[in-house]
Amino acid sequence: MRFARCEASRPGIANWLIQVLNILPGISIGDQTVAASAVASLSPSQITSCAIPVGICSSDAPPGTAVGTWLTSVLGPGKGGKKGEQADLTGNFMWIDYSPPSGGANELAGQLTGAGVCDLPALSSEVGEAGVKSSLANDWNSRFGIYQGNVNAGDSTPDYSGYAYTEINWPSASGAFTDFQSKRGSNAAYQGDAATGLKTKGTVEDSTYLKENGADRRLATVAVVDCDGLKAGASSAVQAWACVLMLHPINNSQGGTGTGADRMYLEYLGRSNQANSPCATNGVPAGPTGVGPMVPALVR
């Protein structure tokens, strides 16, 4: 069943004003029956967190994947290993271009420092591998309230909290979202490299700045794609949309190994069309192109 129709009627409605004409010969105006009907269907709800230029692999996050799972990706060397060349993001997720074959680092940087990709492509749309330069870390880190190089405070809105999660300060390596909500409530700033094991560089904005200038910037919608196709250099169709938590900054060529240098993490928060998705506004229809949870919407 795709639609539901509701009909309502009420008889015996007295037309108090016009019934005064009944005093005239030949006129008899009686009570009326008033009826109405409406048709509703299920429609995707609005997404409050626009997509970031990242796709998670369908093979690593199939339907039923536990909410709170950390997805790992490898921050690999440039092709050929030469300094200054693009860094490939492979593993459980990877950088992608929502508008192949155009785009590149500048477009993706703008999506990270800006609102993201809010006009999401439809399911089955083809996306491509992005070819991201290592300097993209400046743009990624700005969402944590860390500003460096070409990205300054005021160029990009930070999240309400820059508190980061790695396996160093969160040994379970899963289920950090509830703690993140608490840290966001207190506008906790990035706690520093000593606590996380990262090697960031830049200006870290404090809690006051995040409270006054922050927004919802670390809960993000991402595409679910066949990563094997992207790794092979071909495009891949968007199979679904998912919600993720951006867990930590990237080292941005500051050296070292491990998280932030040669690998990074996202926390999987379920498909974006699940009723409890934190990336969606339940109850507010978005139209046929929306990807949030299905909610009733009036169609007639």
ZIFEN-V670554 format. One record per helix or strand of 2 or more residues. SS is the DSSP state (A for helix, B for strand). FROM is the first residue (numbers start at 0). TO is the last residue. If there is no record, write none. Layout:
# ZIFEN-V670554
SS,FROM,TO  SS,FROM,TO
This chain:
# ZIFEN-V670554
B,2,12  A,17,22  B,31,46  B,50,56  B,68,77  A,78,80  B,86,90  B,92,96  A,104,112  B,125,128  A,135,141  B,145,147  A,176,184  A,192,195  B,202,203  A,206,212  B,218,224  A,226,230  B,235,236  B,239,245  B,262,270  B,279,284  B,293,297
